[in-house]
Amino acid sequence: MDKYFFDKGSAMQRILAILEQVANSDRPVTPTEINEKLKLPKATIHRLCTKLEDEQFLQREIDGKRYLPGNRLRKIALGVVCNEHFRTRRNAVLMRLSEDIGETCNISIPDGSQMRYLDRAETHWPLRMQLPVGTTVPLHCTSSGKLFLSQFHGEQLSNLINNLNLEQKTANTLTSCEALEKALVKVRREQVGTDNEEFVDGMVCVAVPILDKHKRLFATLSIHAPSTRMSLEELSNHVPRLQKASEDLTLIIDPSEN
């Protein structure tokens, strides 16, 4: 890895190294922080970051000083995880989980201010919720969305919530910033997201995180059911089974863990 970083003769290697540093960071980073391992001239690192921003591989944080993955880099990441080779292996885990519990299971990933369904295994029950792969759902009223929000803290979380559209979806939807932040305390502590008919009337859902090798939330694994068939409490009894499946998915999504 060090040889990769310190081979400064190739502009392509410099660019790829910058993207790798930003992608592997758990927070937005400044050019100086990106350059801690690269050791490039100051003018060079700033010029390359600006170029990557112009090409939408990087984007600036709201403070204007730090960078995070841009639209094109996020699309590349999404394309990789959607690759059929990985999808086949993920589906095997999802199908086994769905058959064990008897309800529909989903993998979701953060996508801007929403969560996007990446994979899905359907229950055999005739009564089920139709939310196909590719569907995007809100952060504030879904189990996966609240689990993602719980990874943020303090002012960063408050700013994020204040910029969300806390639309009333059902009578149970949390539509105030204060109520949502309070609910996220429990989600953060237990690392389990819940949706008690907050997104769709008659649907309950629980979610657990899928973590990468740095223990960061990469995606979520959730299971949902009609409340007429299973209560939220009954669904929550399956959390240990979801957590085991999540560990199996980590080995597929981030194979460096093997």
Secondary structure, DSSP 8 states (H G I E B T S, - for coil): -HHHHH-TT-HHHHHHHHHHHHHH-SS-B-HHHHHHHH---HHHHHHHHHHHHHTTSEEE-TTSS-EEE-HHHHHHHHHHHT-HHHHHHHHHHHHHHHHHHTSEEEEEEEETTEEEEEEEE--SSSS-----TT-EEESTTSHHHHHHHTT--HHHHHHHHHTS-----STT---SHHHHHHHHHHHHHHT-EEEESSSSTTEEEEEEEEE-TTS-EEEEEEEEEETTT--HHHHHTTHHHHHHHHHHHHHHHSGGG-
